[in-house]
Amino acid sequence: MLYCFRRSKDKSSFSVSYVFEKNGILMDVVDKSKTIPLTDVKFEEPFLLWDPEYAFSPVYDKRYPVVLGDWNLNSYIFLQNIDKFSIIFSDEVGSSYLSGRVPSRVIGLPIFVLYVDVIERDDVKDLLKSKNIDVLFVGNLNPGIHSRRNRLLKKILTLPENYSVAVVCGLRDKKLYSEALSRSKIVFNHSIEKGMNLRVFETLKSGSCLFLEDDNIQTWRYLKKFEHAVPYTDSEIFELIKKYLSDDEARERITIEGYEKIKTVTKDSVYRRILQEIKSDDTFSKYNKSIYSEIASFRSFINDVFNFFVVDEKILSYAESWAFSLVEKVDRYTKSSLLSDLAFLYMVSVQKYEYDKRKLLEKAFEYLNSSLNFDSNSLIIWYNSAFLHYSAGNEKKFLESCSRFFRIIREFPTDESMYQVRGYPEIFSPIIFSSYTILKSYIDRVWIENFDNTYFLRNEIIKALSAQIYVFLCNFFLERQDFKEAEKFCHQALKLFNNLVPAYYTLGKIYLGMKRFKDAASVYLKAYNEEPFFFQYWIEVLTALYLSGDKQGLDEIIKEMKLISSRVYLYNGSGFSINFGEEEYSFNLRSVQDFIKEYIST
């Protein structure tokens, strides 16, 4: 029997499942009666740890195998813990990135079949005649991660009105999700890492026709194009959808063939390979634990709390005691970094923990100030200071932090000798105070692609942090209606990242404030066409078009927004209205419950 430990989503613990053989087939079963607290981790051997990119990677006496799902996210935390892992099981794209570059053995497998939790249909042929959704997408619209996918979704959402199209965010019920997939003629999928992701398995097992990017690296090794699924390119997706919705016979043939093919990629076969690799390797061999192993675990603990939104007094006390014990054993640079990590934990707690928020924020500032006392030239920590003071509305301290950040950049070397300078930025102190933005995603990608190139990695981290500081400064001056200064800092951010769509939205707001209405309309339209799912900016886009005098452009965008909003379903829904003269325009983004009533309950 193999024990599997996976981070619980609603508790500060690991859940436990078992892999065992029944009737000649390996299967996994969750033990609902058993959990392993984060603050008292005791695993039973042999074990497999899931999702170390998100979850706590504890120090253990022996190296252990892990299943790595989203290898392209939170990569810097995962890589710091790499010496703990004996074997890494990932998708084949992740394996190609990591093999030969890390000390662990890396095995590429169709790993997401192990994550599948939809209800597999056995009545696919009967389903084909009872589908009431033409095109469906269920997933996350976070532009920080899914910018290319969102541009494609905009194309799909602007299909003619006679098509039934639904983009759903927050459908969490397993049964309803499975039913939604089964009710759909076409399910759109786009994998940012070009792997065989979870939605490939979910769609085909639910008896729907899968649309997948033509340049997917892994999936087309298992499926045949136009036989088991439909490959698309950005330029062709619109016409391909219309083609296969009009050709029932071709679409239904692909649906059935895809369903039969995906059944050959089984949990049993993947688990057998995992067990084979574990048995053929000295998986639980001892390794040379060090203070740095424990520091890496501590950082994974902080990252775990951030990712899973679970904070309580016990967690805070545990993390604080752990940090203090580490601080006693390290040099001043590492002390500084650890205290900054602790400050981040308290900052996160302000948002997630129903407690004395003022006291938590004071703790965050206390630890960050202590961090700067140990290393006054840490670029990352001065960035963190700017973030924290900006978030708390401390005007003077925020500007001082920004000034110090840029002074360090001016005074420190910019050639390859920078790798000798501690704190500039210290790439082994990776916790950066930020939610998932385009820039945070960029740092993730830079880490996974360049972790063995310190010089390049530091340069790119500096670039991303500088752009974010410019964004902070832009917003700071915009809030004070100093439009000239706000415009200057916005352009500086865009000079570093010309695809920083939120900055174009902000530039539009600046131009509105300056009464440069044609300029405002131009940059708002650029931002909207690149990333339409910043719904909070739609009123500003329309206002800029109205004030610019572009009546035709305004009418076209209103029509498009109405169509998009009629097809997007957010968890709780949303809505707004705007008046231009005597005309009032309303936009309602409906809720997941509305989607269920419209398509599932009927």
C-alpha positions as CSV (number, residue, x, y, z in Angstrom):
1,M,0.0,0.0,0.0
2,L,1.2,3.5,-0.9
3,Y,0.2,6.5,1.3
4,C,-0.6,9.7,-0.5
5,F,-0.6,13.0,1.3
6,R,-2.3,16.0,-0.3
7,R,-3.0,19.4,1.2
8,S,-6.5,19.9,2.5
9,K,-8.2,23.0,1.0
10,D,-10.2,24.0,4.1
11,K,-8.0,22.9,7.0
12,S,-4.4,23.4,8.2
13,S,-3.6,19.8,7.4
14,F,-2.9,17.1,4.8
15,S,-5.6,14.6,3.8
16,V,-4.6,11.0,3.4
17,S,-5.4,8.5,0.7
18,Y,-4.3,5.0,-0.1
19,V,-3.2,3.4,-3.3
20,F,-3.9,-0.4,-3.3
21,E,-4.8,-3.2,-5.8
22,K,-8.4,-4.4,-6.0
23,N,-9.5,-7.0,-8.6
24,G,-6.2,-6.5,-10.5
25,I,-6.5,-2.7,-10.7
26,L,-4.7,-0.1,-8.7
27,M,-7.0,2.5,-7.2
28,D,-6.9,5.3,-4.6
29,V,-9.3,5.8,-1.8
30,V,-9.5,8.8,0.5
31,D,-9.4,8.1,4.3
32,K,-11.9,10.8,5.4
33,S,-11.3,10.0,9.1
34,K,-7.6,10.9,9.0
35,T,-5.7,14.1,8.6
36,I,-2.1,15.2,9.3
37,P,-1.8,18.6,10.9
38,L,0.8,21.0,9.4
39,T,2.1,21.7,12.8
40,D,2.8,18.0,13.6
41,V,3.7,16.2,10.4
42,K,4.2,12.5,10.7
43,F,4.0,10.6,7.5
44,E,3.7,6.8,7.2
45,E,6.0,5.0,4.7
46,P,6.1,4.5,1.8
47,F,4.5,7.8,0.9
48,L,4.0,10.2,-1.9
49,L,3.6,14.0,-1.4
50,W,1.3,15.8,-3.8
51,D,1.6,19.4,-5.1
52,P,4.8,20.6,-3.4
53,E,4.6,23.8,-5.5
54,Y,1.6,24.9,-3.4
55,A,1.9,22.9,-0.2
56,F,4.2,22.6,2.8
57,S,7.3,20.4,2.0
58,P,8.4,19.2,5.5
59,V,11.9,18.3,6.5
60,Y,12.1,14.5,6.7
61,D,14.9,12.1,7.7
62,K,14.8,10.7,4.2
63,R,14.2,12.0,0.7
64,Y,10.8,11.3,-0.7
65,P,8.9,11.2,-4.0
66,V,6.4,14.0,-5.0
67,V,3.7,14.6,-7.6
68,L,4.3,18.0,-9.2
69,G,1.2,19.4,-10.9
70,D,1.6,23.1,-11.8
71,W,5.4,23.1,-12.2
72,N,5.3,26.5,-13.8
73,L,3.7,28.2,-10.7
74,N,5.4,28.9,-7.4
75,S,8.5,27.5,-8.9
76,Y,11.0,29.3,-6.7
77,I,9.6,27.7,-3.5
78,F,9.5,24.3,-5.1
79,L,13.1,24.6,-6.3
80,Q,14.4,25.7,-2.9
81,N,13.0,22.4,-1.5
82,I,14.4,20.3,-4.3
83,D,17.0,18.4,-2.2
84,K,14.2,16.8,-0.3
85,F,12.7,15.1,-3.3
86,S,14.0,11.7,-4.6
87,I,11.7,11.4,-7.6
88,I,9.5,14.0,-9.2
89,F,6.5,12.8,-11.1
90,S,5.3,15.5,-13.4
91,D,3.6,15.9,-16.8
92,E,5.9,15.4,-19.7
93,V,6.4,19.1,-20.4
94,G,7.5,19.7,-16.8
95,S,9.8,16.7,-17.1
96,S,11.5,18.3,-20.1
97,Y,12.1,21.5,-18.2
98,L,13.5,19.8,-15.1
99,S,15.3,16.7,-16.2
100,G,19.0,17.0,-15.9
101,R,18.8,20.4,-14.2
102,V,17.8,19.2,-10.7
103,P,19.3,16.4,-8.5
104,S,16.0,14.5,-8.4
105,R,15.0,11.9,-11.0
106,V,12.2,13.4,-13.0
107,I,9.5,11.1,-14.6
108,G,7.1,12.5,-17.2
109,L,3.6,10.9,-17.2
110,P,0.0,11.9,-18.0
111,I,-0.1,12.8,-14.4
112,F,-3.4,14.7,-14.4
113,V,-5.4,11.5,-14.9
114,L,-4.7,11.0,-11.1
115,Y,-6.5,14.3,-10.4
116,V,-9.7,13.5,-12.3
117,D,-12.8,13.8,-10.2
118,V,-15.7,14.1,-12.7
119,I,-18.4,11.5,-13.1
120,E,-17.3,9.3,-16.0
121,R,-20.3,8.7,-18.4
122,D,-21.1,5.3,-19.9
123,D,-24.0,6.6,-22.0
124,V,-22.1,8.9,-24.4
125,K,-24.1,8.0,-27.5
126,D,-27.3,8.8,-25.7
127,L,-25.9,12.1,-24.5
128,L,-25.1,13.3,-28.0
129,K,-28.8,14.2,-28.8
130,S,-29.5,15.9,-25.5
131,K,-26.9,18.6,-25.4
132,N,-28.0,22.2,-24.8
133,I,-24.8,24.1,-24.6
134,D,-22.9,24.8,-27.9
135,V,-19.6,25.9,-26.3
136,L,-18.5,25.8,-22.7
137,F,-15.5,26.9,-20.7
138,V,-15.3,26.4,-16.9
139,G,-12.3,27.8,-15.2
140,N,-10.3,30.8,-13.9
141,L,-10.2,34.1,-15.7
142,N,-7.2,35.5,-13.7
143,P,-5.4,37.8,-16.3
144,G,-2.2,37.4,-14.3
145,I,-2.0,33.8,-15.5
146,H,-4.4,33.3,-18.4
147,S,-3.9,36.3,-20.7
148,R,-3.7,34.3,-23.9
149,R,-6.5,32.1,-23.0
150,N,-8.7,35.1,-22.1
151,R,-8.1,36.6,-25.6
152,L,-9.3,33.4,-27.2
153,L,-12.3,33.3,-24.8
154,K,-13.3,36.8,-26.0
155,K,-13.5,35.5,-29.6
156,I,-15.7,32.6,-28.4
157,L,-17.9,35.0,-26.4
158,T,-18.5,37.1,-29.5
159,L,-19.9,34.2,-31.6
160,P,-23.3,35.2,-33.1
161,E,-26.2,35.4,-30.7
162,N,-27.9,32.2,-32.0
163,Y,-25.1,30.1,-30.4
164,S,-25.4,29.1,-26.8
165,V,-22.1,30.0,-25.2
166,A,-21.2,29.9,-21.5
167,V,-18.0,30.9,-19.6
168,V,-18.4,29.9,-16.0
169,C,-16.1,30.8,-13.0
170,G,-16.7,29.1,-9.7
171,L,-18.7,26.0,-10.5
172,R,-17.3,23.8,-7.6
173,D,-19.8,21.1,-7.2
174,K,-18.5,17.9,-8.7
175,K,-21.8,16.5,-9.9
176,L,-23.0,19.8,-11.4
177,Y,-19.6,20.4,-13.1
178,S,-19.7,16.9,-14.6
179,E,-23.2,17.5,-15.8
180,A,-22.3,20.8,-17.4
181,L,-19.5,19.2,-19.4
182,S,-21.8,16.4,-20.5
183,R,-24.4,18.9,-21.6
184,S,-21.9,20.7,-23.9
185,K,-21.2,20.0,-27.6
186,I,-17.8,21.6,-27.5
187,V,-15.6,22.3,-24.4
188,F,-12.8,24.8,-24.9
189,N,-9.4,24.1,-23.3
190,H,-6.1,25.9,-23.3
191,S,-3.1,24.8,-21.3
192,I,-0.7,27.6,-20.5
193,E,2.2,25.1,-20.1
194,K,1.0,23.1,-23.2
195,G,0.7,19.9,-21.2
196,M,-2.1,17.3,-20.9
197,N,-4.0,19.1,-18.2
198,L,-6.9,18.1,-16.1
199,R,-9.6,19.5,-18.5
200,V,-8.4,17.1,-21.3
201,F,-9.4,14.1,-19.2
202,E,-12.6,15.7,-17.7
203,T,-14.0,16.8,-21.1
204,L,-13.4,13.5,-22.9
205,K,-14.6,11.3,-20.0
206,S,-17.8,13.5,-19.8
207,G,-18.6,12.8,-23.4
208,S,-17.9,16.2,-25.0
209,C,-15.9,17.3,-28.0
210,L,-12.5,18.8,-26.9
211,F,-11.1,21.8,-28.5
212,L,-7.3,22.1,-27.7
213,E,-4.5,24.3,-28.9
214,D,-2.7,22.9,-31.9
215,D,0.7,23.4,-30.4
216,N,0.1,21.5,-27.2
217,I,3.3,19.5,-26.6
218,Q,2.1,16.5,-24.5
219,T,-1.6,15.8,-25.4
220,W,-1.1,15.1,-29.1
221,R,1.3,12.2,-28.1
222,Y,-1.8,10.5,-26.8
223,L,-4.6,11.8,-29.0
224,K,-4.8,12.2,-32.7
225,K,-5.8,15.6,-34.2
226,F,-9.3,15.7,-35.7
227,E,-9.8,12.1,-34.6
228,H,-10.0,12.3,-30.8
229,A,-10.1,16.1,-30.4
230,V,-10.0,19.3,-32.5
231,P,-6.8,21.3,-32.7
232,Y,-7.1,25.1,-33.1
233,T,-4.9,28.0,-33.7
234,D,-5.6,31.6,-32.5
235,S,-6.6,32.6,-36.0
236,E,-8.8,29.6,-36.8
237,I,-10.7,28.9,-33.6
238,F,-13.7,31.0,-34.6
239,E,-14.3,29.2,-37.9
240,L,-13.5,25.8,-36.5
241,I,-16.2,26.2,-33.8
242,K,-18.8,27.2,-36.4
243,K,-17.7,24.3,-38.6
244,Y,-18.1,21.6,-36.0
245,L,-21.3,23.0,-34.6
246,S,-22.8,22.8,-38.0
247,D,-21.5,19.3,-38.7
248,D,-23.1,17.1,-36.1
249,E,-21.9,13.9,-37.6
250,A,-18.2,14.9,-37.6
251,R,-18.4,16.4,-34.1
252,E,-20.1,13.4,-32.6
253,R,-17.7,11.0,-34.3
254,I,-14.8,12.9,-32.7
255,T,-16.6,13.0,-29.3
256,I,-17.1,9.2,-29.3
257,E,-13.5,8.4,-30.5
258,G,-12.1,10.8,-27.9
259,Y,-14.1,9.2,-25.2
260,E,-12.9,5.7,-26.2
261,K,-9.3,6.8,-26.5
262,I,-9.1,8.6,-23.1
263,K,-10.2,5.4,-21.4
264,T,-6.8,3.8,-22.4
265,V,-5.0,6.4,-20.3
266,T,-5.8,5.1,-16.8
267,K,-5.0,5.8,-13.2
268,D,-4.0,2.1,-12.9
269,S,-1.3,2.5,-15.6
270,V,0.1,5.7,-14.1
271,Y,0.1,4.4,-10.5
272,R,1.9,1.2,-11.7
273,R,4.6,3.3,-13.3
274,I,4.9,5.4,-10.1
275,L,5.2,2.3,-7.9
276,Q,7.7,0.7,-10.3
277,E,9.9,3.8,-10.2
278,I,9.7,4.0,-6.4
279,K,10.6,0.4,-5.9
280,S,13.5,0.6,-8.3
281,D,15.0,3.6,-6.5
282,D,16.4,4.0,-3.1
283,T,13.6,6.5,-2.6
284,F,13.8,6.8,1.2
285,S,17.6,7.2,1.3
286,K,18.9,9.6,3.9
287,Y,20.2,12.9,2.8
288,N,22.4,15.6,4.4
289,K,19.9,17.8,6.1
290,S,21.1,21.3,6.8
291,I,19.8,24.6,8.1
292,Y,19.0,25.5,4.5
293,S,16.7,22.5,4.1
294,E,14.8,23.7,7.1
295,I,14.7,27.3,5.8
296,A,13.3,26.0,2.6
297,S,10.6,24.1,4.5
298,F,9.7,27.2,6.5
299,R,9.3,29.1,3.2
300,S,7.1,26.4,1.8
301,F,5.0,26.6,5.0
302,I,4.5,30.3,4.5
303,N,3.7,29.8,0.8
304,D,1.2,27.1,1.8
305,V,-0.7,29.4,4.1
306,F,-0.8,32.1,1.4
307,N,-2.1,29.6,-1.3
308,F,-4.7,27.8,0.9
309,F,-6.2,30.8,2.7
310,V,-6.1,29.0,6.1
311,V,-4.8,31.0,9.0
312,D,-5.4,30.8,12.7
313,E,-3.7,31.7,16.0
314,K,-2.0,28.3,16.2
315,I,-0.5,28.6,12.7
316,L,0.8,32.1,13.5
317,S,2.3,31.0,16.8
318,Y,3.9,27.9,15.2
319,A,5.5,29.9,12.3
320,E,6.8,32.6,14.7
321,S,8.4,30.1,17.0
322,W,9.9,28.3,14.0
323,A,11.3,31.5,12.5
324,F,12.9,32.5,15.8
325,S,14.6,29.1,16.1
326,L,16.0,29.5,12.6
327,V,17.1,33.1,13.1
328,E,19.5,32.0,15.9
329,K,21.5,29.8,13.5
330,V,22.1,32.0,10.4
331,D,24.0,35.0,9.1
332,R,22.4,38.5,9.1
333,Y,21.3,38.3,5.5
334,T,19.3,35.1,6.0
335,K,18.0,36.6,9.3
336,S,16.7,39.5,7.3
337,S,15.0,37.3,4.8
338,L,13.4,35.1,7.4
339,L,11.9,38.1,9.2
340,S,10.6,39.4,5.9
341,D,8.9,36.1,5.3
342,L,7.3,36.3,8.7
343,A,6.1,39.9,7.9
344,F,4.5,38.5,4.8
345,L,2.7,35.8,6.8
346,Y,1.2,38.5,9.1
347,M,0.3,40.7,6.1
348,V,-1.6,37.7,4.6
349,S,-3.3,37.1,7.9
350,V,-4.8,40.6,7.9
351,Q,-6.8,39.6,4.8
352,K,-7.7,36.1,5.9
353,Y,-8.0,35.9,9.6
354,E,-10.9,37.3,11.6
355,Y,-8.8,38.6,14.5
356,D,-7.4,42.0,15.6
357,K,-6.4,43.2,12.2
358,R,-4.6,46.2,13.5
359,K,-2.4,44.1,15.7
360,L,-1.6,41.7,12.8
361,L,-0.6,44.7,10.7
362,E,1.6,46.0,13.4
363,K,3.3,42.7,13.6
364,A,3.9,42.7,9.9
365,F,5.6,46.2,10.1
366,E,7.5,45.1,13.2
367,Y,9.1,42.1,11.5
368,L,9.7,44.0,8.2
369,N,11.5,46.8,10.1
370,S,13.6,44.2,11.9
371,S,14.4,42.6,8.6
372,L,15.8,45.9,7.3
373,N,17.9,46.4,10.4
374,F,19.8,43.2,9.5
375,D,20.1,44.0,5.8
376,S,19.5,47.6,4.8
377,N,20.4,47.0,1.1
378,S,18.0,44.2,0.2
379,L,16.2,45.1,-2.9
380,I,13.4,42.5,-2.4
381,I,12.8,43.7,1.2
382,W,12.7,47.4,0.2
383,Y,10.1,46.3,-2.5
384,N,8.2,44.5,0.2
385,S,8.3,47.6,2.4
386,A,6.9,49.7,-0.4
387,F,4.1,47.2,-1.0
388,L,3.2,47.1,2.7
389,H,3.3,50.8,3.3
390,Y,1.3,51.5,0.0
391,S,-1.3,48.9,1.1
392,A,-1.6,50.5,4.5
393,G,-1.8,54.0,3.2
394,N,1.5,55.2,4.9
395,E,2.3,57.9,2.4
396,K,5.7,59.1,3.7
397,K,7.1,55.6,4.4
398,F,5.9,54.4,1.0
399,L,7.7,57.1,-0.9
400,E,10.9,56.6,1.2
401,S,10.8,52.8,0.5
402,C,10.5,53.5,-3.3
403,S,13.3,56.0,-3.2
404,R,15.5,53.5,-1.3
405,F,14.7,50.8,-3.8
406,F,15.8,52.8,-6.8
407,R,18.9,54.2,-5.0
408,I,20.1,50.6,-4.4
409,I,19.7,49.9,-8.1
410,R,21.7,53.0,-9.0
411,E,24.5,52.3,-6.5
412,F,25.0,48.6,-7.1
413,P,26.7,47.0,-10.1
414,T,24.8,46.1,-13.3
415,D,27.4,43.8,-14.8
416,E,28.0,40.1,-14.0
417,S,29.7,41.1,-10.8
418,M,26.3,41.7,-9.3
419,Y,26.0,37.9,-8.5
420,Q,28.5,38.5,-5.7
421,V,26.4,41.2,-4.0
422,R,24.1,39.9,-1.3
423,G,20.7,41.3,-1.4
424,Y,20.7,42.6,-4.9
425,P,18.2,41.0,-5.2
426,E,18.9,37.9,-3.1
427,I,17.3,35.3,-5.3
428,F,17.3,32.8,-2.5
429,S,15.0,35.1,-0.5
430,P,12.1,34.7,-2.9
431,I,8.9,35.6,-1.0
432,I,7.7,38.7,-2.7
433,F,4.7,40.6,-1.3
434,S,2.3,40.3,-4.2
435,S,-0.9,38.6,-5.3
436,Y,-1.0,36.9,-8.7
437,T,-0.4,39.5,-11.3
438,I,1.1,39.5,-14.7
439,L,4.4,40.5,-13.2
440,K,4.2,37.7,-10.5
441,S,3.5,35.2,-13.2
442,Y,6.5,36.6,-15.2
443,I,8.8,36.0,-12.2
444,D,7.5,32.4,-11.9
445,R,8.4,31.7,-15.6
446,V,11.8,33.4,-15.3
447,W,12.6,31.2,-12.3
448,I,11.7,27.9,-13.8
449,E,13.5,28.7,-17.1
450,N,16.6,30.3,-15.7
451,F,17.2,29.0,-12.1
452,D,20.7,28.0,-13.1
453,N,21.6,31.5,-14.5
454,T,22.0,33.7,-11.5
455,Y,23.0,36.8,-13.5
456,F,20.0,36.7,-15.8
457,L,17.6,35.7,-13.1
458,R,18.6,38.7,-10.9
459,N,18.3,41.1,-13.8
460,E,14.7,39.9,-14.6
461,I,13.6,40.0,-11.0
462,I,14.9,43.6,-10.8
463,K,13.0,44.4,-14.0
464,A,9.7,42.9,-12.7
465,L,10.0,44.5,-9.2
466,S,10.9,47.9,-10.7
467,A,7.8,47.8,-13.0
468,Q,5.6,47.0,-10.0
469,I,7.1,49.9,-8.0
470,Y,6.3,52.2,-11.0
471,V,2.7,50.9,-11.0
472,F,2.5,51.6,-7.2
473,L,3.8,55.2,-7.8
474,C,1.5,55.7,-10.7
475,N,-1.5,54.7,-8.6
476,F,-0.3,56.8,-5.7
477,F,-0.2,60.0,-7.8
478,L,-3.4,59.2,-9.6
479,E,-5.2,58.9,-6.3
480,R,-3.9,62.5,-5.6
481,Q,-5.0,63.6,-9.1
482,D,-1.4,64.5,-10.0
483,F,-2.0,63.2,-13.5
484,K,1.4,64.3,-14.9
485,E,3.4,62.3,-12.4
486,A,1.0,59.4,-12.7
487,E,1.5,59.3,-16.5
488,K,5.2,59.4,-16.2
489,F,5.4,56.4,-13.9
490,C,2.8,54.5,-16.0
491,H,5.0,55.0,-19.1
492,Q,8.0,53.8,-17.1
493,A,6.2,50.6,-16.2
494,L,5.1,50.1,-19.8
495,K,8.6,50.7,-21.1
496,L,9.7,47.6,-19.1
497,F,6.7,45.5,-19.9
498,N,4.7,46.7,-23.0
499,N,2.2,43.9,-22.5
500,L,1.2,45.1,-19.0
501,V,-2.5,45.4,-19.7
502,P,-3.6,46.7,-16.3
503,A,-1.2,49.7,-16.9
504,Y,-3.0,50.6,-20.1
505,Y,-6.3,50.6,-18.2
506,T,-4.7,52.9,-15.6
507,L,-3.3,55.1,-18.4
508,G,-6.8,55.4,-19.8
509,K,-8.0,56.7,-16.4
510,I,-5.1,59.2,-16.3
511,Y,-6.1,60.6,-19.7
512,L,-9.7,60.8,-18.6
513,G,-8.5,62.9,-15.6
514,M,-6.5,65.1,-18.0
515,K,-9.5,65.4,-20.3
516,R,-7.5,63.9,-23.2
517,F,-10.6,61.9,-24.2
518,K,-9.4,60.6,-27.6
519,D,-6.1,59.3,-26.0
520,A,-8.1,57.8,-23.2
521,A,-10.4,56.0,-25.7
522,S,-7.5,54.7,-27.6
523,V,-5.6,53.1,-24.7
524,Y,-8.8,51.8,-23.1
525,L,-9.7,50.0,-26.3
526,K,-6.2,48.6,-26.6
527,A,-6.5,47.2,-23.0
528,Y,-10.0,45.9,-23.5
529,N,-9.2,44.1,-26.7
530,E,-6.1,42.5,-25.0
531,E,-7.9,41.6,-21.8
532,P,-11.6,42.1,-21.6
533,F,-12.2,40.5,-18.2
534,F,-11.3,43.5,-16.1
535,F,-15.0,44.1,-15.7
536,Q,-14.4,46.8,-13.1
537,Y,-13.1,49.0,-16.0
538,W,-15.9,48.6,-18.4
539,I,-17.7,51.8,-17.3
540,E,-14.5,53.8,-17.9
541,V,-14.0,52.3,-21.3
542,L,-17.5,53.3,-22.3
543,T,-17.1,56.8,-20.7
544,A,-13.9,57.4,-22.7
545,L,-15.6,56.4,-26.0
546,Y,-18.6,58.6,-25.2
547,L,-16.5,61.6,-24.3
548,S,-14.2,61.2,-27.3
549,G,-17.2,61.6,-29.6
550,D,-16.8,58.1,-31.2
551,K,-20.5,57.3,-31.4
552,Q,-19.9,54.4,-33.8
553,G,-17.2,52.9,-31.6
554,L,-19.3,53.3,-28.5
555,D,-22.3,51.5,-30.1
556,E,-20.1,48.6,-31.2
557,I,-18.5,48.1,-27.8
558,I,-21.8,48.4,-26.0
559,K,-23.3,45.7,-28.3
560,E,-20.2,43.5,-27.7
561,M,-20.2,44.0,-24.0
562,K,-23.9,43.1,-23.7
563,L,-23.2,39.9,-25.6
564,I,-20.2,39.0,-23.5
565,S,-22.0,39.8,-20.2
566,S,-24.9,37.6,-21.2
567,R,-22.6,34.6,-21.5
568,V,-20.3,35.0,-18.5
569,Y,-21.3,33.5,-15.1
570,L,-19.3,34.5,-12.1
571,Y,-19.7,32.8,-8.7
572,N,-22.0,35.5,-7.2
573,G,-22.6,37.4,-10.3
574,S,-22.1,41.1,-10.8
575,G,-23.7,44.1,-12.6
576,F,-23.6,47.8,-13.3
577,S,-25.3,50.4,-15.4
578,I,-24.3,53.7,-17.0
579,N,-26.2,56.7,-18.4
580,F,-25.2,58.7,-21.5
581,G,-27.7,61.5,-21.8
582,E,-31.2,60.0,-21.7
583,E,-29.9,56.5,-22.6
584,E,-29.2,54.0,-19.8
585,Y,-27.2,50.8,-20.5
586,S,-27.2,47.9,-18.1
587,F,-24.7,44.9,-18.0
588,N,-25.4,41.9,-15.8
589,L,-22.8,39.2,-15.3
590,R,-25.0,36.4,-14.0
591,S,-24.2,34.0,-11.2
592,V,-23.2,30.3,-11.2
593,Q,-26.7,29.6,-9.9
594,D,-28.2,31.3,-12.9
595,F,-26.1,29.0,-15.1
596,I,-27.3,25.9,-13.3
597,K,-31.0,27.0,-13.6
598,E,-30.6,27.9,-17.3
599,Y,-28.6,24.8,-18.5
600,I,-28.5,22.1,-15.9
601,S,-31.9,22.1,-14.1
602,T,-33.9,22.1,-17.3
